[in-house]
Amino acid sequence: MILFGNPALGTTFIAANPSSGLDWPVRVLVYQTKDGSANVAHNDFDWIARRHGISNRETEFKMAIEVIESVTSSVRQ
């Protein structure tokens, strides 16, 4: 389990709805599959937005998606 945080970005979500602190910082699970390859999993950001009823942070969620995709892209090749 790896935690990724950006205090400025995470704070915008927590300010929108304090319960979103349950999902920040972002947790990424890195695991090995039965065939020996590595994989990653994390909660979908659209799901996080719906879970916490955050509808006014589209730009920030887009940024979070771009960051997590960049961080995990080398494992998902």
N, C-alpha and C positions, 0 to 999 in steps of 0.2 A: 504494500500500500504506500503510495507516494502522495503527499499533500502539496498542492500548488496554490499559492496565494498571491494576490496583488491587493494590498490594503486599500488603495484608492478605488479600484474597481469593485472589490467586494463590499466596500462600505456603501456604494450606491445602491446595491441590491438590499442590503440590510436596512438602509434608510427607507427604501420603498416598502419593505415589510420585514420587521425584526425576526419573524420566524424563519426567514430565508437564511439566517445564520446557521441553521441546521445543515445547509448544503454548501457553506463557504467556510474555510477554503475548499477548493475542489479536490476530491479524492479520486485518484486513478489507481486502479488495480492492475498490476502487471503480473501475468501468470503464464505458465507453460502448458500447452495443450498436450494431448496424448501422443501426438506425432512428434513432439519435441520442439515445436515452434513457439515463439513468444507471441503473446497477444496482450491487448490492453482493453480495459472497460472503464466507463465512467457514466454518470447520469447524464441524460440528454438535457441540454439547457432549455429547450422548449418545454420539456416536462417540468423542470425546476420553476420556470416562469408560471406555468399553469398551477403547479402545486401551491405556490405562494401568492397567486393572484396578482402577479406583477405584469402590468401591461404597458407601462410607460418607460421602459428601459431597453427598447429595441436596439439602439446603438451599442449600449454596453453589453448586451447579450451577444450581439454579433462579434464584438471585440473578444469576448470570452471564448466563443466558438473558434475564432481564428487562432487564439493563443493555444488552446488545448489541441487543436488539429496540428499546429506546428510542433508542439512538444511531443505528440504521440506519432507523428507521421513516419518516423524512422522505424518504428516497431510494426506498423501496419503495411509494410511494403510487400 
